[in-house]
Amino acid sequence: MIPALALENITCTFVSRDDRSQRYTALKDTTLVAAEGEFVCVVGPTGCGKSTLLNVAAGLLQPSSGSVKIGGEPLIGINPRAGYLFQAEALMPWRSALDNVIVGLEFRGVARAEAVERGNDWLQRVGLTGFGSRYPHQLSGGMRKRVSLAQTFILNPQILLMDEPFSALDVQTRQLMENELLDLWSAERKSVVFITHDLEEAIALSDRVVVLSAGPETHPIGEYRIDLERPRDVSEIRLTPHFLELHAQIWHTMKEEVLKGYVQQQR
């Protein structure tokens, strides 16, 4: 089968603006593939280039070498089949929750009445019925993430690119949002590439975990099939023996790279 997303032998080298002889290679010969409907988590040390990889998949960054294919076709420019959920808040503070959800539809020229109907439907699906008139500052962190999810899903992307979207939330809210995401994903079956530094989160959510090395010249050093049963409750699945086995196996691969990344950050 043709994968939904294929990053093949991606290298990203950045040149200093002040001294062009200084170069930094964030990614080196990195390959990442996501099948149709597959949930892939990418883990690695802080600063290893995970977000760079996601930006390449979104078409926001042109790699120095390698190829990006979407549904078997070369990607040119911004990826039109992808929705991107950022780590930082991306809601417009002057727009209500409903107006934030439908902003993408408005940019696409959808009539206001239709956009509002679809927006209210998605607010209901993410548990925010009755909150459409609230502004972001009137919503909790978890509610704002629900608005962001609705804002992304309403555009019906074939691929979801998610850059540590729940990292700023408290533990309880984070687990609620992870379950919310799994419910939406189970219903829609999008292809997901989810970036996280949290190995437990990666195992609880995904079909497959890809481990990246510490930078520079980050590259995959391990790939693990997560054969835990679905549907999953992320808080309960963490207590099962097989989850603990998978965690120990993957952490054995990650540990040295995390220590390398920590040392590099101290320099």
N, C-alpha and C positions, 0 to 999 in steps of 0.2 A: 504493500500500500504506500501511496505517496504521503509523506509526513505533512502535517499542517505547517510546521516550521522546521527549517533545517539551516543551522549555522555551521558552515564547513570550513575548517582550518582558518579560523578568524585570528588575525593578528592586528592589534591596535597599538601604534607607536605615536607618542606625542612629542612634539618638538618645542623647546623653550622659545618664547617670543624674544627674550633678551639675549639668549645665546643659542643660535641654531645648531651649534655643535653638541648641545646637551639634549639627549633624547631619553624618553622613558617608555618602555614597552610594558603596557598594562596587561595585555593578553597575548599569548603566543600559541599559534597553531591549535586553537580551541574549537572543538566540535560539539555541538549540542543539537539534539533532534527531539521534537515533540510530536507524537502521533495525534491523529484526530481524536479528540475527546480525552486525551491523556493529561493527567495532573503531574507535572514535573516540578520538583523543588531543587533549587541550587543552593548549596551551603558552602561556606568557606570562611577563612579568617576575615576580620574587619579590614577593609582597604585592599582586598585582593582583586577587585575588578568585576564584582558581581553586577553592579549597576551599569558598568560600561557594557557588559554583555547584553543587558536588557535594552540599553539605548541603541545598540546595533540592531537588535531584533525589531525595535520600533521604527527604525529608519531615521532616528535622530542623529546618529553618528555613522559616518562612512568608515568602514574598517580599512586599515592600511593594506591588507591582503586577505584573501579568502572570499567566500560567497555566502549570500543570504538568499534562501529560496522560501517562498510562501506558496504552499500547495503545488510545489514543483516548479514554480515560475520565479525567475530572478526578481528580487526586490529592487525597485527604482524609486528613490525618494522616501516619503513617509509611508509607513505600512498601513494601508487603508483597511486591512482586515483585523487590526489589533486594537484593543482597548488597553489603556495604561493607567494603573492605579498606583499613585506615588506614595512614598513614605510620608512626605510633608502634606499638610493641609492644602488642598487645591480648590476649595469651594470659594465662590465669590461672596464676600461678606455683605455686599449691598443687594444680593438676590435672596429671596426666600428659598426654603428647602425645595419646594416644587419648581421654582424657576431655575435653581441650580441643576435639578434632575433633567430638565427639558432643554437646557442650553444647547446641547449637541444637536437635538432635533431642529431647533430654531436655526442653527447655522446651516443645516441641510435643507432648509426651506419648507419644513413641515408646517402646515397651517396651525395656528395657535390652538384652536379648539381640539384638534386631534392630538397635538402635543400634550395639552393639559390632561386629556383623558388617559393617554398612555402613561403620563407622569404620575397621576394619582394611582393608577394600577400598580406601578412599580413601588410607590411609597407603601402601598398596602402589602405588597409581597415582601418588603424588608421590615415590616412591623412598625411603620410610621404613619398609619392612618390617623388623620386629624392634626398632623404636625406640618402639613405642607406650607402653611403661612408663617411658620417660625423662621427666624434668621439664624445663621450658623452660631452666633454668640449666645443664642437662646437654647442651644442643643448641647447635650453632653458629648464627650469624645466618641463614645460608641454610636450615638445617634448620627453624628457627622460622618462616621465611617459608613453607616448604613446609607446615608444620602449619596456618598461617593460610589458605593456599590451600585445603587440604582442608576446613578448618572452614567456609569460605565455599561451596565447590562442593557439599558434601554436602547442603546445603539446597535445591539445584537452583533457584537464582534465575534469573529470566529476564533480569535486567539486572545487570551487575557494575559497581560504582562503585569506582574505585581511585585513592587519593590518594597519589601518589608512593610506592608501596609498597616500592620497592627502593632508594631514595635513600641509605639508611644502609649499604648493603652495599659491599664492595670491588668493584673493576671486574670481576674474574674471576667472583666469585660472582653479581654482578648480571647478567652476560650469561647465566650458567647458568639463573638464575631467569626471565629474559626468555624464553629458549627453552622452559623448563618451562611458562610461562604460555601461550605460543603453541601448544604441543602440547595442553594442556587445552582451550584455546579452540577449536582446530580440531576436536577430538572432540565438544565440547558445543555449539559455535556460539551462545554467549550474546551478547547485545548488551553492549558494553563502552564505558564512558566512563572514560578513563585520564588522570589529571592528572599532568603532569610539567613541570619547567623545562628538561629535557634534550632538545634538539631532535633529536639523533641517536637517542635512545631512542624518541621519538615517531614518527619516520620508519620505524625498523626494525620497529616493532610494528604500526602501524595501517593501516587502509584509507583514513582521512581525518584530516588534521590541521587543527584550528581554532586560529587565533592570536588571543589577546586583547591588548588595549591595556594600557598602564600605568594604574594607578588614580590618582585616584578616578574614578568613573563608567566603570568598565571595560566594554568592549564588543568584539565580534568585529571584527577588521580584516582578516582573510584566512582563506580556506578552501582546502585543497589536497587533491586526490585523489592517494593514494599507489598508483601502478600498478606496484609491484614484484611480481614473481612470488611465489606461495606454493607449497609451504612455504618458510619462510625460516630461515636461521641468522643470528642478529643480528650475530655477529662477522664473518661473511663478507659479508653484504649491505652492510655499511658501506664495503666496498672497491670496490663496483661503480660504474661511471661514472654511471649514472642516479641512484643514491643521492646522489652528490656534486652532481649537477645540482639535484635536489630540495632538498638542504640549502642550496645557495647561493641558490636562489629564495626559500625560506621565510625564511632568515636575513636577506635583504634587507628583508623586511617587518618582522621582529622587532627588528632591531638598534637602531633609534631608540627603540623602546618600552623595550627593556632598559636603555638609557642613561638614559631618563627615570626608570625605576624605581630605578636606582642613585642618581641625584641625590636623589630624594625620600627614600630611606633615610638619606642623609647629613645630612638636615636635623634 
